[in-house]
Amino acid sequence: MSLDPLTMLKPRRKVTGISAVLLPFHESGEVDWSALEAHVARTAGAGLTPAVNMDTGYVNLIDHATQDEVLRRTRAVLGGGEFVAGAFVSDREGDSFSLDGYAERMQAIQAHGGTPALFQSFGLTRQPGPEIVRSYERLGRVCDKFIGFELTTDLAPFGAVYDLETYAGMMAVPQCIGAKHSSFHREPEWE
C-alpha cells in the first residue's frame, strides 16, 4: 500500500504538543528535583504539555514512591495545569494482564491532576488482539481519559506494535484521547 502523508494534512487544526520531561539525577544518583521542576516549568512555558514518568528506560526503572513524588512536584509547579504521566505495570513474560496494577497507577496520576499514558506490559501485549482491546475498554472505566501507547520490542521487550484492527479498537475506546507510537517506521504511523 502506498500512502501519501501530505493528503492527510488538515490545515489550521489545533495541535496539542506533548513533550517528555526526563527525570534528571545528580552524579551521586539522587534525583535532581530542582532541575525537574525547572524543566517542567520551561516545557509548560513553551506552550507544550509536560509528560512525566514517561520515556521507556525511565518509568520502568523508578519505584512508585519516586513516580508519586514526580507527580506531586509536577502538579505543584503547574498549579493545576495539564500534564501527562506514564502508567507502568512491571510484570514478566507469561504474566496475565493486571487491571488492578494499571488502575492503581492511573488513579495515582489522576489524583494529582494528570492524564495517564498507558505503557504496555507483557500481560497486556501478549493477549490476542480482541482481548487487548477489551483490556483497554476495561481501563477506560477506571478514568475519564487516557493516552494509548505502543512501542516496538526494539525499545522494550514488553512492547508491541499492534495490527491495524487492534490499534483501531484501542483508539475507539471513548476515553482514549490519543496515542504515542514508537515503531521506528513512519508508514504504520500514517495508516
Secondary structure, 3 states (H helix, E strand, C coil): CCCCHHHHCCCCCCCCCEEECCCCECCCCCECHHHHHHHHHHHHHCCCEEEECCCCCCHHHCCHHHHHHHHHHHHHHHCCCCCEEEECCCCCCCCCCCHHHHHHHHHHHHHCCCEEEECCCHHHHCCCHHHHHHHHHHHHCCCCCEEEEEECCCCCCCCECCCHHHHHHHHCCCCEEEEEEECCCHHHHHC
